Amino acid sequence: MKDAIKFGTKCVHAGEKPDPVFGAHTTPIFQTSTFVFENAGQGAARFSGEEAGYVYTRIPPNTPTHSVLAEKVAVLEGGDAGQTFASGMAAITAVVLSRLKQGDHLISTDVVYGCTYSLFREVLPRLGIEVSFIDTSDLAAVKAAFKENTGMVFLETPANPTMTVCDIGEIACMAREHGALSVVDNTFSTPYFQRPLQLGADVSLSSCTKYIGGHADLLGGIVVGSLDFMRSLYPVVGYTGGIMGPHEAWLCIRGLKTLHLRMERHAGNALKVAEFLEAHPKIAWVRYPGLPSHPQHAVAKKQMSGYSGMLSFGILGGVEAGRRLMDSVRLCSLAVSLGATDTLIQHPASMTHACVPLDVRKRVGITDDLVRLSVGVEDAEDIIADLEQALEKV
Ligand code: LCS
């Protein structure tokens, strides 16, 4: 799809093709595990790659429903091609396995989603892959972390749950100089607000479970990159099999048609909630990349066109006060995950990031008083009123 076409139009139209058989207006769900060949020669040609087409749902390009989703996200991210996965974690695992081998070194942002942290800290070293967790908002620290055998730099920005932002363009440039692949977890921003490939990164990946699906009713992941990189990823997809279901792919396609509308509302609401919290006497601090008080606000402004719906804050009175707040909300849901239409509140130190050792949590800022909000698309006044009444009980 032409670059001149605007983002919202791409959300609606990219990847969509009229159904050639019955003319269905909406992309059909190809709920099938295998595909019938016209003859043995065609089967052989499909398997050898001589002829493009579908063979078996575990093997890319999976099904025509998956193809539409992969193409839609590839267009939105500005990459050559995309590949869907069963979850964000399946996507991250496949990217790492497609590139790194025993003896390689990975540089990762020190604040990443808890399961990403555990995958890198517990599983990769068992495969002989060395991992350095670095404060990637500190460019000198990133520069100093490269080694001869650094094969990949993995960035999460804004980071879950501290909202720390790092400079994608600068770090991608360093990675290229060292012959390392730069990978960005774009889950928090979505391509609506941040396009890592256009900033110079090699790979952009997301958990579709969040804003891409957008309605908290599915699990999924997506990876977008150059054709060269995707060619190295496809075999790993087939061998590891962490495949998105056809129904989930269809739900993601439907969700993406309103991505631009939802993200505007998420971000607009989040800014209002962040400003409300920042002015509240019971709140110690607020981290939202759209606030001038955010430590990396300038970098965020440079590389993001908006600041999404995620924020974190510290409450005076620490973990006990936070618990009382979370137990007192009525409109907000006390739940992990993010990017849902409703506002979700959770406590990372005891929930999503409980797997990160206490000393590491303290060092990187996942403090016990940190409460995370995924601001939904309700009316901002109602979210604020709910937080206000809950804060009165703290
Ligand atoms: N990347 C980021 C930044 C995430 O926040 C998550 C999940 C993942 C990857 C993994 O995606 P999944 O496999 O769940 O599709 N984040 C979650 C969170 O903060 N609460 O629950 C899940």
Residues whose N, C-alpha, C, O or C-beta is under 5 A from the ligand:
A	BS01	LCS	S87 G88 M89 Y113 N160 D185 T187 S207 T209 G220 V336 S337 T352
